């Protein structure tokens, strides 16, 4: 019976991941065909999607872990904005890169501990807890500074250099319209995001804690009967999510080089939609960070297609993402119904 249940879960993961990957291939191929003359087919276009969404990749990894347990975290956008403002103001006041990064990561851990304790030990609904966290982080961002603070080379030469490092890719070069050979590159944030993605994938697949996330989300009662500490696992999951979110906030700041009260608004919805489109069930127990990664790429590809078109309104990415989100929720509902019938 255990083997049979594991097989069903594996099939659900595989089906949803296959659909997500196929959708990304179709979208990206369509963009290359329609806007190849505008450079969409160049290697750098794909790498720019990674560069722009490096912070979101880290956040989506943390969000996937939370959603696997059947939870949700809508505070990540506010936490990223607070992280960026802390970095910008800290650099403006002459604080070094290492102390500021350690401070941002420490704040993320403490923030996750508070939210995790409320969800795991006080048994408060995750949506309510994270909504309170969202309001808190948004308010604290304004308390730190109400104005937009740009990070300049004079403020922090090291952070400025890190943000402008180009890591060249030894393949995929092309000639631009002026006949100049362009070497594709990525930024340091992409390397950080890919490391986070790989480590999170390995953690979920090969560690006891990773497997316990699936168990808690799949069936909390069965997980408790197996001897798992449900409360502690949920607490650790929110700590992990906020920690990864703070790493994502640093990557986000490396891209924007600024701190603002209005920054990262709606980023939590991007992370949730990427996880859902990537095959993570809202009810928990099924999902994969690789799928969430492809979900981020799908969102980034949609934005790139709209920008390449040049005539579509900036609201179209949100409309198309909403349509995809609705589609995947329907698919998830069908899969969940089929699984329930087979169990019956």
Buried (B, 14 or more C-beta within 10 A) or exposed (E): EEEEBEEBBEBBBEBBBEBBBEBBEEBBEEBBEEBEEBBBBBBBBBBBBBBBBBBBBBBBBBBBBBBBBBBBBBBBBBBBBBBBBBBBBBBBEEBEBEEBBEBBBEBBEEBBBBBBBBBBEEEBEBEEBBBBBBEBBBEBBBEBBEEEBEBBEEBBEEBBEBBEEEEEBEEEBBEEEEEEEBBBBBBBBBBBBBEBBEEBBEBBEEEEBBBBBBBBBBBBEEBBEEEBBBBBBBBBBBBBBBBBBBBBBBBBBBBBBBBBBEBBBEBBBBBBBBBBBBBBBBEBBBBBBBBBBBBBBBBBBBBBBBBBEEEBEEEBBBEBBEEBBEBBBEBBEEBBEEBEEEEE
